[in-house]
Amino acid sequence: MNVRLIYSARSDVGLLRDGNEDSGYAGPWMLTVCDGVGGAARGDIASSTEVQQLRKLDDPPGDDLLALVAGAIHRAHDRIGELVEDDPSINGTSTTLTVALFDGARV
């Protein structure tokens, strides 16, 4: 049985904050939202870096969905580390992650 995702995305700053540290992506094979941790140094950088790595998975995926997601998370972690090395003022940047990778039959 093949199932197709129908998707849309929206983000809202909310009532308490001036800026939005969330990043998200919705595509035919993947849905993700990353929420930069409030109070941490520049959570927007961590969340957008995570989404940049994950969105590369938005192609018909291979057999091991979990391994693909884990690899993207590790690449994002490494990239965030490089950004902190270049700019120590963002040390402590962090994000939460929710992701669903889809292959037409499995998530």
C-alpha positions in Angstrom: 0.0 0.0 0.0 1.5 3.3 -1.0 0.5 6.4 1.0 1.1 10.0 -0.1 1.8 12.9 2.3 -0.3 16.0 1.9 1.4 18.7 3.9 1.6 22.4 4.8 3.6 24.3 7.4 3.3 27.4 9.5 5.3 29.0 12.3 4.2 31.6 14.8 6.4 33.6 17.3 3.7 33.4 19.9 2.7 36.0 22.6 5.8 36.0 24.8 8.8 36.3 22.4 10.1 38.9 20.0 11.9 36.4 17.7 11.3 32.9 16.4 14.0 30.3 16.9 12.0 27.6 15.2 12.9 26.1 11.8 10.9 23.6 9.9 10.5 21.9 6.6 7.7 20.0 4.9 8.2 18.0 1.7 6.9 14.9 0.0 9.2 12.5 1.9 10.0 14.3 5.1 8.4 16.6 7.8 10.5 18.2 10.5 10.4 21.0 13.0 13.4 22.1 15.1 12.8 24.4 18.0 15.8 26.5 19.1 16.1 26.2 22.8 15.1 29.5 24.4 17.7 31.0 26.7 20.5 29.2 24.9 22.9 31.1 22.7 21.3 31.6 19.3 18.9 28.7 19.1 17.9 29.9 15.7 21.3 28.9 14.4 21.1 25.4 15.8 17.5 24.8 14.5 18.2 26.1 11.0 21.5 24.1 10.7 19.6 21.0 11.7 16.9 21.6 9.1 19.5 22.3 6.4 21.0 18.8 7.0 17.6 17.0 7.3 16.1 18.5 4.2 18.7 16.8 2.1 16.8 13.6 2.9 13.7 14.7 1.1 14.1 12.3 -1.8 12.7 8.8 -2.2 14.5 7.2 0.8 16.4 4.0 0.9 15.7 1.0 3.1 17.1 2.1 6.4 15.1 5.2 7.3 16.5 5.4 10.9 20.1 5.3 9.6 19.4 8.1 7.2 17.9 10.3 9.9 20.7 9.4 12.4 23.4 10.3 9.8 21.7 13.7 9.1 21.6 14.4 12.8 25.3 13.6 13.2 26.2 15.8 10.3 24.2 18.7 11.7 25.9 18.2 15.1 29.3 18.3 13.4 28.3 21.5 11.5 27.0 23.2 14.6 30.4 22.4 16.3 32.2 24.0 13.3 30.0 27.1 13.7 30.8 27.4 17.4 34.6 27.0 16.6 34.2 30.0 14.2 32.2 32.0 16.6 32.6 31.1 20.3 29.9 33.5 21.3 27.3 31.0 20.2 28.6 28.2 22.4 25.7 26.5 24.0 23.4 26.9 21.0 20.9 24.0 20.9 17.7 22.8 19.4 15.0 20.1 19.8 14.1 18.0 16.8 11.0 16.2 15.6 11.3 14.5 12.2 9.3 12.0 10.2 10.9 10.4 7.1 8.5 8.6 4.9 9.0 6.1 2.0 5.4 5.6 0.9 4.6 2.8 3.3 6.7 3.4 6.4 7.6 6.4 8.6 
